[in-house]
Amino acid sequence: MGSDKLDSDRLGTLDPFGHRKAMIPAEVNGLWKKRREWSQAVLILIFLLLPWTKINGVQTILLDIPARKFQLFGATFWAHDAPLVFFILLIGCIGLAFATAIWGRVWCGWACPQTVFIDGLFRRVEIWIEGNHLKRRALLAAPMSFDKFFKKTFKWIVYFILCSILAHSFIAYFVGADALIKMMQNNPNENLTYFTLVASITALLVFNFGWFREQFCIIMCPYGRIQSVLMDQNSMAVLYDEKRGEPRKNPAVSQEKQGDCISCNKCVQVCPTGIDIRKGIQLECIACTACIDACNDIMKKVDRPPNLIRYSSESGVFGKIKSLRSMMYLAIIAIASLILIYQLSTRTVYRATILRGQGLPYSLTKNEKDEDIVVNHFKLHLKNQGYEVLKFNISLALEESQFNPDLIELTAPINDIELQSGEDMTLHFFIKAKPQVTTGIGSRNAELNLKILKGSEVLTSKLNLQLTGPK
């Protein structure tokens, strides 16, 4: 097998012996570079600042797994709200599939944390400390010296600081920003689990952003492998105009027949994954648009039209919902969004559940007048799902039932219940009735009046009870 065949089939990140090559892409300037810099700055600020913002007095995004409490943009979800969380995840997953079907790998090139942090932070640190790509390549090939040791050490120290900040910000989404500040002010032994977790995440980020880098996209990320399933001929992608560029400039091709591509390989030099975009759509391409800016710069210098490499599609039409699959994605997103909005709009600020007490369905006892009494034991579970303090009071809805007030009464250890936001409790109460209540029936429906005080607002709800007793 000839070496040309090996070179054409070999990954750009590997040398002829299969060893990994350190990817040091050349710097590039242009319209798409500026747009990506702005988008990366915005996304990094959002990631770092979001845990410190609050909506309705609670953290904007808080995923408190031990407490089974999830706060998302002003809405609080609990473990029993799993169906609502399902719709949120469904919208996110199908939304990504829809975006891929229309705009290709826009996530990889513009919003993926791997790309955003490497290009927006870590590669900037490299340029600041070690210089441009030519100086960095020369430094990598140079033997160890004091200058090389100092720059490499300083670079990894800055990497560690950045990764530590990112790790703490990431943990803030799960433990809460306020709680994180308190932990940082205390001895690490007092919060050893979280200290170990932050240290492990920091080490993992240093390894990933400092060394592993493009290998994550090529080897580990599943998204690149499923993109071929999600994309079609109308999906947007970074493509080389083969009709216009071929045949490339070559001594064997006469000048009259040469295309616009001058074989400068600038598109390969700026690619962070080392691919040649002229070979078509490839798994390793993250649609970072660096090759577009690099090629446009060369086309300007050789007085050729721009966009030899550009955003396009295999069909030439992109950005439009044309396929049945894309329409189905959009329909699923719309339906899931409507269901989620409806569920959120009809969701109450509290949750009340009545269960029958353990043991026999009822018991017989005597009252102070030595009269027979039928006792039904119930458990009322209350949970405050809102942001304000709620007060609860329970009573029998005798005015709306067929019961004689002299025949039935409710007793409870406490009746004025106050619950803070997110707090819950279980109240045991008893319904005592004369045997006449169920005589000839054996069971009878009743209603429990639940009065909720939310600030100055009074809410009421009725809960069904099933009273049992002797026939």
Secondary structure, DSSP 8 states (H G I E B T S, - for coil): --HHHHHHHS-TTB-TTS-B---------SHHHHHHHHHHHHHHHHHHHGGG-EETTEESEEEETTTTEEEETTEEEEGGGHHHHHHHHHHHHHHHHHHHHHHSSHIIIII-HHHHHIIIIIHHHHHHHH-SHHHHHHHHHS---HHHHHHHHHHHHHHHHHHHHHHHHHHHHHH-HHHHHHHHHS-GGGGHHHHHHHHHHHHHHHHIIIIITHHIIIII-SHHHHHHHH--TTS-EEEE-HHHH-S-S-TTS-TTT--S-----HHHHT-TT---GGG-S-TT-----HHHHHHHHHHHHTT--S-SEEEE-TTS--SS--SHHHHHHHHHHHHHHHHHHHHHHT--SEEEEEEE-SSSS-EEEE-TTS-EEEEEEEEEEEEE-SSS-EEEEEEE-GGGSS--TTTEEEE-S---EEE-TT-EEEEEEEEEE-GGGTTTTSEEEEEEEEEEEETTEEEEEEEEEEEE---
